[in-house]
Amino acid sequence: MNKTPIRTKFVKRLVLINDQLCFAALGGHELGMTLSALAGASPDGFTTSVFPANPYARRIYRQMKDLPAFAMASEQIELQMGVVTGVEHALAYVEEIESFRAVVHASPADGIAVKAAEDQLLAKMTEWSTSAPVTGNYRTLGYLRLLRNHYAHVNEEPTSAFAAYLANHSHHLQRFWTNGITDLGGVQFRTLPDGPLTPDNAFALMNVLRVMIEKIDQEFVATLTLADVIWVVAAEVFDRVKGNDRNPEPFARKVRAALREGYGEKFATMLVRRGIDGYLSHREDQRTGG
């Protein structure tokens, strides 16, 4: 298996956020040129006179010469909040895979509790995995979590915790992501929090978020087997289909297709059927009290 359905759900959301950031940058660029032209033509005119049909002109009620600065501030908020939302999705992904594994393959590592989400997941993955996880992805999650706090808390400069993280990890992260594959868009991890967020930097961070989740997900799903997930998939398919589709043969085909779509692997029919027979037998025992 090379992915989980959990990854698919959150990556789709990250793609949507990235599309919205692209749209915001497109609109912001065009609006900036329009506002600059209008401000140049009538700098002392108020929004109510320049935009008489706009229902929000009175609410902002500013002279045109002030609006370009508003546009720049608006772009910063949009870009920063896009990154904040993306990081929230990444942290939600982490919570979901940890909860999922505790259900399908419980282990003593499920009880590990560490304050930082990335450190907790790394500690669990170290216990679950047969080989050491790639720490760069987890250090990236830590960096982005602290960057989220930096933007969300409107900090003028990095907190002591963020500054220490930058000192300890930014050089390694720069080398880790300067890999000839991922486009960093000019991002410099060490100095990024010091200045305005550019559209290209925001796009690059969203790309890093997506790749990071995909890589962590590959490591995570490698800690699972078909036996761990087949009953979960079977239960989802069973609830979705009715009638003859719940008979062993068609049911097994549908479960096999769901496994391929959700987990990226085409399992042997015999293996899937074996798991399906066990699942259906268990359901029948529950129904009859056997």
N, C-alpha and C positions, 0 to 999 in steps of 0.2 A: 504494500500500500504506500502511496506517495503523497496523500493529502487526506484531510478530513472535510466533511460538510461544514464544519464550524469555520474553517479557513475560508471556504467559498463564500459564506454569508458575510463575513467581515471584509473580505477583499472587495466584494461588490460594493459595499458601503464606502470604502476608501476610494474606489474608482468614481463613485458618484460625487463625493466631496471634491475630488480633484477636478472633475468636470465643472463643478460650480465655481471653484477657484479660477479656472480658465475663463469661464463666462464673466466672472467679476472683473478679472484683469482686462478682458476685451472691452466690457462696458465702461470700466474706469478710464481706460485710455481714451476712448471716444468722448466720454463726458468731460474729461479734463481739457481736451482740445476745444470743445464747445464752450465750456465755462470760461476758458482763457480768452476766447474771442469775444464773448459777451461782456466779460469784465473789462476788456480793453475798450470796447465801444461805449459802454456806459458804466464806469466803475462806481459811480455814486448812486446808481439806480438800485431800488430795492427789489427783492424777489417778487413781491406782489405786483409790481408794475411790469417787470420783465416776463414773468410767467403768470399772467392773469387767470388762465384757465387751470392752473395747477392747484389742486385742493390743499397741498402741503406748503405752498409758498408763504402763506401767512404764519404757519407754525414755525418755520425756521426764521423768517423775517430778518434777512441780513442784506447788506449791500453786496453788489456783485463782486466788488474787489475782494471780499472776504471768502467767497465760495471756493476758489482753487485750493486754499488751505484746508477747507472742510473736506474737499474731495480727497486730498492726500491723507488726511486723518482717517477718513472712511475706508480707504484702501488698506491702511494698516490694520484696522479693526477686522475687516473681512479676512485678510490673509492670516492674521494671528488666530482668529477664532476658527478658521478652517483647520489650522494645525492643531489647536486645542481639541477640536472635535475628533480629528483623526487619531490623536494619542488616546483619547477616551475610548475609542473603538478598539484600539490595540490592547488596552488594559482590560476591557470587557472580554476580548478574545481569550486573554490569559486566564481570567476567572472561569470562563466557560470550559476550556479544555481541562483545567484542574478538576472542576466538578464532574465533567464527563468521565475522566479516567477513574475517579473515585467510585463511580457507579459501575463501570464495565470491567475494571481490573483493580480492585481495592488493594492497597499495600500500606505498610507502615509509613511510607514517605508522605502519604496523604495528610498526615498530621503535622508536617513541618510548617511552622509559622514564622515568617520573617517580615519585618516592617515594609521593606521595599519590595514591590511586586516582582521586579526582575530578579532579585536575589532569591526570593522564595521559589520562583519557577526554576531557576538554575539549580538550586539545591535539590528540588524534586526530580528534575530531569537527570541530574547526576546519579541519583539512586535508581531511577527507572531504566536508564540506558545501559547498554553493554559497552558503549564507548563514550568518552568525555564529550559533552556538548561543545559547540563552537561558541566561545564566550563573547565574541564580538557582537553577536545579535542581541545578547542580554545586556551588554554594556550600552548598546545603542538604545534599547528600551529605557534604560535608566536615564540616559542623556535626554531623551525626548520627554520622559515624565517630568524631569526637572525644568526643561524648556517650557512645557505646558504650564507649570506652576509660575514660571517667570512671566509669561504673557498673561495668564489668568489673574495673577495677583498684582499686575501692573507695576512690577518692580523696575526701578530705574537702573539698577545694576544687579548682577547675580548675587543671590544669598551666599552665605558662607559655605553652605552645603553644596550649592551648585558650583561655586568657585573651586572648591576642593575637587569636585568631580571633574571639572574641566582640566585642572592641573594634572590629575591622575590618569585620565582616560582620553582626552581629546586627540592627542598625538596618535594613539593606537587606533582610534576610530577613523581618523583621517586616512591612515594607511589601509585599514580594513575595507573602507568603501571606495578608495581610489584603486579599483580593481580592473579597470578596462571594460567592465560590464555595466555597472550602475552609473548613471549620469548624475553627478553631484551638483550640477548647475551653478558651480562657483561657491558652494557652501564651504565655509571654513569653520569647523566645529568649535575651535577655540574662541573665535571672535564673533560668531553669529549673534550671541545675545547682546552684544555691545551697540548694535545699530539697528536701523529700520529693517524690516523684513521685506525683501524684494519678491516680486512674483516668481522669478526664476528659482529663488531659494525655497519658496513655499512649495512650488511644484516638485523640486528635488526632495524635500522632506517627505512629501506624500509618497513619492516613489520609494524612498528608503523604508518608510513604514510598511508599504505593501510587500517589498522584497523580504524585509525582516520577518513579517508574519509568515510568509511562505516558507522561509528557511526553518523557522522554529517549528512550524507545523510538520515539515518533513521529518525533523528529528523526533517530534512527539509521536507521530503515527508509527514510527519505527519501533516504539515501545509496546505496540499493540499487535494482536494477531487476529486472524479471521474469527476465531472462536470468541474473542472478546466483543466483537462488534456485531456479529451476525444476528443475534437475537434482538438487539436494538433496531437494526434495519428491518428485520422481519416484522417486528411489532408495528413499525411505522407503515410498512407496506400492507399489513393485514388490516389496519384501520382505514386504509385508503381504498382498498378493493373490496368487492362483494361477490357473492354467488360462487360460480364455478372457478373464478380466479383465485379462490382460497383453497382449491384442491391442490394436492402436493405438486404436480407437474407444472401447471401454469404459475402457481405461487412461487415455486423455485426459480422459474425464469424471470419473474418480475423482481424478486429479491436479488438475483444475480445482476440484473440490469441496474438496480439501485446501488448496489455495491460498486459497480464500475463507475457510475456517475459520481457518487459521493466520495469514494476512496481511491479512485483512479487505477483500479486493478481488475483485470478480467479473470476471476477465479474459475477453477475447474468446476464443471457442472456437478461432478460427483461430490466435491467438498461442500458446495453450497447445499446440495440435496441432503447431505448428512446432517448439516446444521438445521435445515428446515424441518426434517423429520423429528429431530429432538425438540424443536420449538413447538411444533404442532402437537406432539405428544404431551408436552408440558401444559399447553393450553387445555387439552382435553382432560388431563388429570385435575386441573383446577376447576374445570366446569363440572365434572362429575364427583369431585371430592375424593378422587382416587389417589 
